[in-house]
Amino acid sequence: MSKVVASELKLANHFLIAMPSMLDPVFGGTVIYLCEHNADGALGVIINKPTDMSMDELFERVDLKLEISPSQLLSTTHPVMFGGPVQVERGFVLHSPHGPYSSMMKVTDDIALTTSKDVLEAVAHGDGPRRMLVSLGCSGWGAGQLEDEIARNGWLTVPADPAIIFDLPAQERFAAAMNLLGINPWALSGQVGRA
């Protein structure tokens, strides 16, 4: 098998979908939205692993008071996601681009990643992005590490659909991402074979 190199793959704005053979307790059964992928490595956020913390609780923990009613912001009752094992004490917000935030990385015209508190402050004031997913922690890979995992049949990749991130409940995101590939997730095997 030929080695896949980072220059051959450009996976920013793609979903990584864990294969059934992925038995890792952190990544098994996950869908990750990749925000960045280059020769130095990759960075993404798990989008289907909710924590037991709601957005209301997160706002309380970071000392932000909602200046709008929670009914105006549907996402306040949504769970905060576990984004991955890297920097688990830090918040990562995937959102529709809505203005310049101090630590914002624009991934596409539809999706940005912000790690600064100002995006949550904007939400609390009622002028933040309307579509967002908040996670604690992120997922990261060093140079060549993700490519190696893909070559070993650890992940499927597919161009991302923002509706899966922002519009579906967390428990429906894995099947929806698999459906982008035309695959029934329950028909996959964890076995690898060669013809």
Residue pairs with C-beta under 8 A, 6 or more apart in sequence:
1 151
3 147
3 148
3 151
4 147
4 148
4 150
4 151
5 144
5 147
6 37
6 38
6 39
6 143
6 144
6 147
7 39
9 37
9 147
9 150
9 157
10 37
11 34
11 37
11 42
11 146
11 157
12 34
12 35
12 36
12 37
12 107
13 34
13 35
13 107
13 108
13 111
13 159
13 160
14 33
14 34
14 37
14 157
14 158
14 159
14 160
15 31
15 32
15 33
15 34
15 47
15 157
15 158
15 159
15 160
15 164
15 177
15 180
16 30
16 31
16 32
16 34
16 44
16 146
16 155
16 156
16 157
17 30
17 31
17 155
17 156
17 157
17 158
17 174
17 177
17 178
17 181
18 27
18 28
18 29
18 30
18 31
18 154
18 155
19 153
19 154
19 155
19 156
19 188
19 190
20 188
20 189
20 190
21 153
21 154
21 190
21 191
21 192
22 28
22 29
22 30
22 154
22 155
26 84
26 85
27 46
27 139
29 48
29 174
30 46
30 48
30 49
30 174
31 46
31 47
31 48
31 164
31 173
31 174
31 177
32 44
32 45
32 46
32 47
32 84
32 139
33 44
33 45
33 47
33 94
33 111
33 160
33 165
34 42
34 43
34 44
34 160
35 43
35 44
35 45
35 94
35 105
35 107
35 111
35 113
36 42
36 43
36 44
36 105
36 107
37 43
37 146
39 143
40 142
40 143
41 140
41 141
41 142
41 143
41 145
41 146
42 140
42 141
42 145
42 146
43 138
43 139
43 140
43 141
44 84
44 138
44 139
44 140
45 81
45 83
45 84
45 92
45 94
45 113
45 133
45 135
45 138
45 139
46 81
46 82
46 83
46 84
46 135
46 139
47 81
47 94
47 133
47 135
47 164
47 165
47 170
47 173
48 81
48 170
48 171
48 173
48 174
49 81
49 82
49 170
50 79
50 80
50 81
50 82
50 170
51 79
51 80
51 81
51 82
51 136
52 79
53 61
53 79
53 80
53 136
54 76
54 77
54 78
54 79
54 80
55 73
55 75
55 76
55 77
55 78
55 79
55 80
55 134
56 66
56 70
56 76
56 77
57 80
58 80
58 91
58 120
58 134
59 65
59 66
59 76
59 120
59 124
62 91
62 117
62 120
64 117
64 120
64 121
64 124
65 124
66 73
66 76
66 124
67 124
67 125
67 126
68 124
68 125
68 126
70 76
70 77
72 126
73 123
73 126
75 132
75 134
79 170
80 134
80 135
80 136
81 133
81 134
81 135
81 136
81 170
82 88
82 135
82 136
82 137
83 92
83 135
83 136
83 137
83 138
83 139
84 135
84 137
84 138
84 139
84 140
85 137
85 139
86 137
86 138
86 139
86 140
87 137
87 138
88 136
88 137
89 136
89 137
90 115
90 136
90 137
90 138
91 115
91 117
91 120
91 134
91 135
91 136
92 113
92 114
92 115
92 134
92 135
92 136
92 137
92 138
93 113
93 114
93 115
93 119
93 120
93 132
93 133
93 134
93 135
94 111
94 112
94 113
94 132
94 133
94 134
94 135
94 165
95 111
95 112
95 113
95 114
95 119
95 128
95 129
95 131
95 132
95 133
96 110
96 111
96 112
96 129
96 130
96 131
96 132
96 162
96 166
97 104
97 106
97 109
97 110
97 111
97 112
97 129
98 122
98 128
98 129
98 130
99 122
101 112
101 114
101 116
101 118
101 119
101 122
102 116
102 118
103 114
103 115
103 116
104 112
104 113
104 114
104 116
104 119
105 112
105 113
105 114
106 112
107 113
110 162
111 160
111 162
111 165
119 128
119 129
119 132
120 128
120 134
121 128
122 128
122 129
123 129
123 132
131 162
131 166
131 167
132 166
133 165
133 166
141 149
146 155
149 155
150 157
153 192
156 178
156 181
156 183
158 177
158 180
158 181
159 180
161 176
161 177
161 180
164 173
164 176
164 177
164 180
165 173
168 176
174 185
175 185
178 184
178 185
178 188
